[in-house]
Amino acid sequence: MIYYLGDKVSVIDEKVRLLKNKNKSWDYGYNEVLDTVIISKDGTLGEVYCISGINIGLPQQPDKKEIINHDKTAKNQKWERELIPEGLNDSNWDNVKYSKYVERQFKMRDEGCWIFLNGKAVYLTGTYWHFIQWYREEAEYPSLRVIQNELMIFWEACKADERSYGMDYVKNRRFGASALGNNEILESGSIHENKILGMISKKGADAKKIFNRLVRAFKRYPPFFKPETDGTTTPKTELVFTEQTKKRKQGEAVSEGQGLDTNISWHNTEMNAMDGEKIFRSLLDESGKYPPDVPFSTYWYIVKTSHRIGSNIVGKSMVVSTVNPMKKGGAEFKKIWDDSDVSKRNKNGQTKSGLYRIFIAAKYCLEGFFDEYGFSIVADPETPIINDLGKLVSIGSGTFLKNELEALKEDPEKQYEFLRQFPETERDAFRDEANDCAFNIVHLSEQIEHNDEELENNERGNNEVERGNFYWKDGIQDTEVLWMPDPVNGRFWIAKDYHPPAEYRNKREKKRIHGVLAWAPVNGNMGCLGVDPYNRSKTVDNRGSMGSIHLATRFHIGPFPNDAFILEYIDRPKKVELFFEDVIMAAVYFSMPFLPELSNEKFLQYVKDRGYRHFVLNNPFKLWKDLSDTEQEYGGVPPQDAKIGEYQFYAVEAYIQDHIGVARDESRRAIGEMGYMPFTRTLIQWKDVDPTKRTKYDAYISSSLALLGNQRRIKIEVEEAKPITIPFKRYDNSGAISKAI
């Protein structure tokens, strides 16, 4: 009966399941033998569905007569709230004549219920039933939406699983996730004793608004669910429950005056919010939009410790958010998302974050595409049907979104932004805003997605690159450079098919240029390495920028692809001298020059002392006579040169436009052809870089320098012209008699 979010799986022999159902001996919680989280509270196990990697066992579907709407025709099987009995009020709700009604409310709140909707049996969790039956912020109660219920089935599994700290949900706009979170806080807070529940949002003011919505819903609560408070009629920061209702669920009575002592409060968006308290439930709303001083990737682990005592998990969190651009909180949220992958558990059976993540495509949640029974209208109906707004719908949400996207095909940036607003996949949800990237984010995203989805990826790269290190033959410097694959600790990443053939490898020649005799490369017409060195082996705080090297080829005749990056190095060896040696070995191996940033004279002095001065390119935009003394001695380009910074930006911009992502014209590639750039780390830096504050983007600097090095003019060696010899005598005819010259 899961229609959108999961697939039915078989985890147990049918005879065993039915036998335990007969005895009602299935326990609520994680069943290690079945690797299934059982959310049934009546001792039965029905169908099992896998939702976002979690096997979830539902209760057994009861006899037809026990299912809501069993006595109606399919067409009339809609959700209708059960009205409160006439005459029931705050003073008499515990009267015996209302007891069956009240007991049924507590039972459904605890166990959930089954309902027929247009002939289909649907299990509603107790939390979701509570939401559509009793949670009201405004004039109307929420409409039943099956997709919301399926999210709440996943949430129930997070609550039932003793290994889980809660749910990380990337939400769609207008889904009602904040209201569902409020519903959970109110329902669990009003029935459990001695608990602390809290909420936080992207700003304190937003958390306060959510809290005020909860207070409004509490004021409309039915009397049999409504505990006594501390007397504050409209609390501003904290809702305190002091005394329970006299009956919490079927058959369980409490004596008058027994304290509940539970409070719900909102918090300002600060790093210490909810820190140090034993939190039973937390709602972390819009956590993909937290301010820079409260990075969610750090804040979550503070809250996480508040949900446990030792190794015992004592609370659960609902983390719900749309995703801000990466530079505005989205990147921090994505770190927790990546840490919440249930396929990557530690030896304790937990994800790194402790949360379980879930994504729901926009097509299941689109306003105007729910039918009158609460099902999503995704596929095109055979005949027009009435939606929950009373309007006829002739196409499904899938077609509607496809049509909207097709209409934007002439404007890739608007297409890109549309997918961000109405995501079909997780990747769509985590897209940056189109105007938040210095370069063509459409092309970059296409290339990154291609690398992630089309190439065989693993933690160490993909099947287009090989990882390893260079070393000198027999350990003797300045002899022959050899390559050693090392898929675990290799510092270099090289395109597999583009190692130089033997006749091009380790080639160099001694040349005297500007009075300096040194080694020079012989493949300078084929490409260039860009180098961004770092200064010290270790910084004071044990951190520092990376050393970065890129090799970009140019248009040429030879064994390498034209206009392609074929080497990437983003690393920080323990000793800075190892990086210096790595640069020399890479340049010798490919026999190509390199253009470094002139930010580390120690590095360039090292290169010069080793006899490789002519492997180092000079500033390609200056004549020799215009170079400074330092530039003439060492080569390279000064990092403070604003003009060089502009050239670097334009070089990368043009390269991305011409060679990255899907080709949209035939100027460089066939239309529709995907670019070749297997180095995803570099693509991500291009996407994230702020060219005006580029110091921490090492890969951007070295890759752009490689492109600038390829823009230099290659000098063609031409022999000096020899005088032409004429094989005939010449005569002076100026006088009366010709004379031989």
Summary of the structure (lengths in Angstrom):
residues: 741
radius of gyration: 34.7
end to end distance: 111.3
largest distance: 151.0
contacts: 2353
relative contact order: 0.07
helix: 32%
strand: 21%
